[in-house]
Amino acid sequence: MQIIQRLTVVSNPTRIFEVGTEVDGREVIEIRQVGINFEESVHSEFHVEDENGELIASIENAPVIVDWKNIVEHDLPTALLQK
């Protein structure tokens, strides 16, 4: 599974959001891609959220560089799921 580790917004000035860093005193916990693909266009949008799931920033239709991180998912044994 891949998650977004860092989002660089290519603007003037460049803004960087990275999981584990602070923005205005709030820790970035998750960066989610929430855009929508339409038949004739794409709405690009990313949400940067804090530890409470509150929105720190929303980046819409801006040029970005996305750095992904691979994480390992562990499956629970079937016997544990049945208890």
C-alpha positions as CSV (number, residue, x, y, z in Angstrom):
1,M,0.0,0.0,0.0
2,Q,1.2,3.5,-0.7
3,I,0.5,6.7,1.2
4,I,1.5,10.2,0.5
5,Q,4.5,11.2,2.6
6,R,5.2,14.7,1.2
7,L,3.4,17.2,-1.0
8,T,5.3,20.0,-2.6
9,V,3.1,22.8,-4.0
10,V,5.0,24.4,-6.9
11,S,4.2,28.0,-6.4
12,N,5.9,31.2,-5.4
13,P,6.8,30.7,-2.6
14,T,7.0,26.9,-2.7
15,R,5.0,25.2,0.1
16,I,6.0,21.8,1.4
17,F,3.7,19.6,3.6
18,E,5.2,16.4,5.1
19,V,3.7,13.9,7.4
20,G,5.3,14.3,10.9
21,T,6.1,18.0,10.5
22,E,4.3,21.0,12.0
23,V,2.4,23.7,10.2
24,D,1.3,26.7,12.4
25,G,1.8,24.6,15.5
26,R,-0.3,21.6,14.2
27,E,1.3,18.3,13.3
28,V,0.6,16.9,9.8
29,I,-0.8,13.4,10.3
30,E,-2.2,12.6,6.9
31,I,-2.2,13.9,3.3
32,R,-5.1,12.7,1.2
33,Q,-5.8,12.9,-2.5
34,V,-9.5,13.8,-2.8
35,G,-9.8,15.0,-6.3
36,I,-12.4,13.8,-8.8
37,N,-12.1,12.5,-12.4
38,F,-14.8,13.8,-14.7
39,E,-15.4,12.6,-18.2
40,E,-13.9,15.8,-19.7
41,S,-11.7,17.1,-16.9
42,V,-10.0,16.4,-13.6
43,H,-10.4,18.3,-10.3
44,S,-7.1,17.9,-8.5
45,E,-7.4,18.3,-4.7
46,F,-5.3,17.3,-1.7
47,H,-6.2,17.6,2.0
48,V,-3.5,18.1,4.6
49,E,-4.9,17.0,8.0
50,D,-3.8,17.2,11.7
51,E,-4.0,14.6,14.5
52,N,-7.7,15.5,15.0
53,G,-8.6,15.0,11.4
54,E,-9.0,18.8,11.1
55,L,-8.0,20.5,7.8
56,I,-4.7,22.3,7.8
57,A,-4.7,23.1,4.1
58,S,-6.6,22.2,0.9
59,I,-4.6,22.4,-2.3
60,E,-6.8,22.6,-5.4
61,N,-5.8,22.5,-9.1
62,A,-2.2,23.5,-8.3
63,P,0.9,22.0,-9.7
64,V,2.3,19.6,-7.1
65,I,5.0,17.0,-6.6
66,V,3.8,14.0,-4.6
67,D,6.3,11.8,-2.8
68,W,4.8,8.4,-1.9
69,K,5.9,6.0,0.8
70,N,5.3,2.2,0.7
71,I,3.9,0.7,3.9
72,V,3.4,-2.9,4.8
73,E,-0.1,-4.2,5.7
74,H,-0.3,-7.1,8.1
75,D,-3.2,-9.5,7.9
76,L,-4.5,-11.0,11.1
77,P,-4.8,-14.8,11.2
78,T,-8.4,-16.0,10.5
79,A,-8.5,-17.6,14.0
80,L,-8.1,-14.1,15.6
81,L,-10.8,-12.6,13.5
82,Q,-13.3,-15.2,14.6
83,K,-12.9,-14.6,18.3
